[in-house]
Amino acid sequence: MPQASYSTVVDASYEEVRALLTDKIDRPRKYVPVTRSRILERTGDHLLREMFQPFPVPLTIRERIREIPLDDGVDVVFEHVDNATYTGAFHNTLRRGPDGVTLGYRMDWRPRSGTDPLPDEEAARMIREGVLHLKHLAEHPVRIPGWAAEFFGVLDAADTAALGGLLTEDCRFRLGDGPETTGRAAAVAAVETVARRHAAVRHDHVGVTVVDDRAFVSGYAEYTAHDGDTHLVPRLTELRRRDGRVSSVLAFGGDFPAGPGPY
């Protein structure tokens, strides 16, 4: 039966780590190696979520998520619900203490009869990597240049009027596997097409390199379909600026789901 735990001190504020744990509930694929996720129910005291984890063993995980206040922090409990393979729960525990903020994960999964259980050593590896992944995100927040942040902000808001005002007249533009175009009007049209096809788009940044008036931003674009399903795409976007406007947007990445870190 997979049982494992790991904890570490995080060199960040309690509020910063708490915000990441909250984000992990609604947007797990930035933190968990799953290929799809959907919120099935949201009430005042719990949330019901379903997601598919393809490795190390294929699992469809449906879980009831509750936040339990502690005297010195919070315990976020992910409890299996009607799963064919496992019962039990997973805990994300955040505590304040004399040595700082401590983050701990604990897996207590019990396989149902006939299920080939996840080995304890594999569970221990997943737990450790999961804690260290969130620790890294908390201790090394990505800060992109203001002009690039403004661009991604209007892109996520699908504000095509504002987007046009940010681009040069001869802007090069490419989104993922789409064609590369030249011109402000073509760029705005491409974004309008994406906006019609999806209910929402959100970019999460995990790395940035700035060279003069160029910014190379790596991360994930999360597309939410009109039926509520979400799809995560890895992205590397090269932005160039000229005379105060964005002159080139080349966003590379295939149209496939991915997830960066373990549960």
Beta strands, then each sheet from edge to edge (+ up, - down):
strand 1: 3-10
strand 2: 36-42
strand 3: 47-53
strand 4: 59-70
strand 5: 73-80
strand 6: 86-97
strand 7: 100-111
strand 8: 167-175
strand 9: 181-182
strand 10: 200-211
strand 11: 214-224
strand 12: 230-242
strand 13: 245-252
sheet 1: 1+ 7- 6+ 5- 4+ 3- 2+
sheet 2: 9+ 8- 13- 12+ 11- 10+
end
